[in-house]
Amino acid sequence: MNSNDEQPKLNISPDAPPVNVPTFGCVVYVSPHDQGVQARCANLADLSFVGATERDALSQMVPAFKKRIADCMQRGEDIAWIDPPATIDSNEQKRFIPVHL
């Protein structure tokens, strides 16, 4: 930016077609764990991780969620969503993470 507070120029054409990037919602329940924080995916089965912090646990969850979805799509399989998502336990808090493939 310059001193006139102009917006930076982006090299984007208004006529360019939109990019089709699939996005999926990862519903995660986080809770205290003996080793820190547990993150449990509520809308896909068998995805649960423990980390020293919530950030550590979620940083394991996102790539695993992304891989599961990408693998299903590559094989042409339906995604086995848990719908409605699993029930939240009283000691858990809900997080919603939009995941782009």
VOGU-3710 file (C-alpha; in Angstrom, 3 decimals, decimal comma):
1> mnsndeqpkl> 0,000/0,000/0,000  1,106/3,519/-0,528  0,655/6,579/1,627  -2,754/7,314/0,049  -4,221/4,167/1,663  -5,022/2,645/-1,714  -5,872/-1,010/-1,793  -3,183/-3,265/-3,273  -3,862/-4,326/-6,846  -4,706/-8,009/-7,179
11> nispdappvn> -3,964/-9,827/-10,394  -7,514/-11,186/-10,699  -9,679/-10,762/-13,736  -13,372/-10,141/-13,011  -14,101/-12,260/-16,087  -12,184/-15,301/-14,798  -14,364/-18,330/-14,051  -14,649/-19,277/-10,375  -12,377/-22,056/-9,173  -14,273/-25,144/-8,054
21> vptfgcvvyv> -12,664/-26,151/-4,758  -14,821/-28,517/-2,718  -15,285/-27,574/0,923  -16,543/-29,904/3,635  -17,590/-29,238/7,216  -15,647/-31,114/9,867  -17,619/-31,202/13,122  -15,245/-31,838/16,018  -15,890/-32,302/19,717  -12,970/-31,388/21,976
31> sphdqgvqar> -12,571/-32,427/25,595  -9,939/-32,644/28,321  -7,758/-35,762/28,246  -5,045/-37,104/30,571  -2,469/-36,225/27,908  -3,968/-32,827/27,027  -6,958/-32,490/24,687  -8,934/-35,037/22,705  -10,533/-34,110/19,373  -13,289/-36,442/18,148
41> canladlsfv> -14,854/-36,089/14,702  -18,632/-36,079/15,075  -19,580/-36,495/11,420  -17,082/-39,159/10,230  -16,434/-42,405/12,092  -13,145/-43,448/13,647  -11,337/-40,107/13,627  -10,082/-39,190/17,080  -6,790/-37,612/18,124  -5,088/-36,514/21,327
51> gaterdalsq> -2,653/-33,627/21,528  -0,927/-31,625/24,215  -3,183/-28,702/23,264  -6,408/-28,247/21,321  -4,390/-26,871/18,440  -2,186/-29,994/18,417  -5,199/-32,311/18,376  -6,962/-30,342/15,624  -3,771/-30,188/13,554  -3,923/-33,987/13,411
61> mvpafkkria> -7,671/-34,061/12,739  -7,756/-31,790/9,683  -5,288/-33,738/7,474  -6,905/-37,062/8,436  -10,383/-35,695/7,633  -9,129/-34,282/4,335  -7,460/-37,595/3,392  -10,586/-39,629/4,200  -12,759/-37,365/2,024  -10,228/-37,181/-0,828
71> dcmqrgedia> -9,792/-40,983/-0,845  -13,563/-41,529/-1,059  -13,883/-39,018/-3,878  -10,950/-40,518/-5,783  -12,499/-44,004/-5,576  -15,913/-42,623/-6,560  -17,428/-43,776/-3,263  -20,074/-42,007/-1,241  -18,740/-40,289/1,860  -19,972/-42,168/4,928
81> widppatids> -21,223/-39,128/6,842  -22,653/-39,568/10,316  -25,894/-37,634/9,882  -26,969/-36,281/12,229  -23,532/-35,956/13,860  -22,727/-38,016/16,943  -24,166/-36,794/20,234  -21,943/-34,394/22,138  -20,911/-35,451/25,663  -21,331/-33,067/28,599
91> neqkrfipvh> -17,556/-32,541/28,918  -17,085/-31,715/25,209  -17,172/-28,459/23,263  -18,113/-28,263/19,591  -15,845/-26,900/16,873  -16,746/-26,497/13,193  -13,850/-26,492/10,731  -14,410/-25,797/7,022  -11,941/-28,025/5,156  -10,931/-27,281/1,553
101> l> -9,580/-30,164/-0,500
//
